[in-house]
């Protein structure tokens, strides 16, 4: 397992954990909690940003995750499972 796979797995686990607990609801919509202390090998929530933008300029927005300033696509695979893929310009 490479470093990218390990990071992607940690991000998926953190993402699912944060969203499944219901602690992300905010009066103005969804927000990731501002938290510095998490279990080892998990993503730090305050470094996560989620947004929706038309990154490939096809007129349809994509869901993006930015972790510590690095962008990733939030996609679903053929089984409907969440996949975090590095953002790459084509």
C-alpha positions as CSV (number, residue, x, y, z in Angstrom):
1,X,0.0,0.0,0.0
2,X,1.5,3.3,-1.1
3,X,1.5,6.6,0.7
4,X,-1.3,7.9,-1.5
5,X,-3.5,4.9,-0.7
6,X,-2.8,5.3,3.0
7,X,-3.7,9.0,2.9
8,X,-6.8,8.3,0.9
9,X,-7.9,5.6,3.4
10,X,-7.3,7.9,6.3
11,X,-9.2,10.7,4.7
12,X,-12.2,8.4,3.8
13,X,-12.3,7.1,7.4
14,X,-12.1,10.6,8.8
15,X,-14.7,11.9,6.4
16,X,-17.1,9.1,7.1
17,X,-16.6,9.4,10.8
18,X,-17.2,13.1,10.9
19,X,-20.3,13.0,8.7
20,X,-21.8,9.9,10.4
21,X,-21.7,11.4,13.9
22,X,-24.0,14.3,13.0
23,X,-21.7,16.8,14.7
24,X,-21.2,18.7,11.5
25,X,-24.6,20.4,11.4
26,X,-24.3,24.1,11.7
27,X,-27.0,26.8,11.7
28,X,-25.9,28.0,8.2
29,X,-25.5,24.5,6.7
30,X,-22.9,21.8,7.0
31,X,-19.5,22.6,8.5
32,X,-16.5,20.5,9.4
33,X,-15.7,20.9,13.2
34,X,-12.7,22.9,14.2
35,X,-10.7,20.3,16.0
36,X,-7.0,19.8,16.4
37,X,-6.9,16.6,18.4
38,X,-7.8,13.3,16.7
39,X,-6.6,9.7,16.9
40,X,-3.3,9.0,15.3
41,X,-3.4,8.4,11.5
42,X,-6.7,10.3,11.1
43,X,-7.2,13.5,9.2
44,X,-7.4,16.6,11.2
45,X,-11.0,18.0,10.7
46,X,-9.9,21.7,10.7
47,X,-7.7,21.0,7.6
48,X,-10.7,19.7,5.6
49,X,-12.7,21.9,3.2
50,X,-15.5,20.5,1.0
51,X,-16.9,22.5,-1.9
52,X,-18.7,22.1,-5.2
53,X,-17.2,23.7,-8.3
54,X,-17.1,23.2,-12.0
55,X,-13.4,22.4,-12.1
56,X,-13.3,20.9,-15.6
57,X,-15.5,23.7,-17.1
58,X,-18.1,21.3,-18.5
59,X,-21.0,23.2,-16.9
60,X,-21.6,20.6,-14.2
61,X,-20.0,21.1,-10.7
62,X,-17.9,18.4,-9.1
63,X,-17.7,17.7,-5.4
64,X,-14.2,18.5,-4.1
65,X,-12.3,18.0,-0.9
66,X,-9.3,20.0,0.0
67,X,-7.1,18.6,2.8
68,X,-4.3,20.8,4.1
69,X,-4.5,22.9,0.9
70,X,-4.3,19.9,-1.5
71,X,-7.4,19.3,-3.7
72,X,-9.1,15.9,-4.2
73,X,-12.2,14.8,-6.1
74,X,-15.0,13.2,-4.0
75,X,-16.4,10.5,-6.3
76,X,-18.5,7.3,-6.1
77,X,-17.2,4.0,-7.6
78,X,-19.5,1.5,-9.4
79,X,-20.7,0.1,-6.1
80,X,-21.6,3.6,-4.8
81,X,-18.8,3.7,-2.3
82,X,-17.0,7.0,-1.6
83,X,-13.6,7.4,-3.4
84,X,-11.1,10.2,-2.8
85,X,-9.0,10.8,-5.9
86,X,-6.2,13.3,-6.4
87,X,-7.3,16.3,-8.4
88,X,-5.4,16.5,-11.7
89,X,-5.6,18.9,-14.5
90,X,-6.3,17.2,-17.8
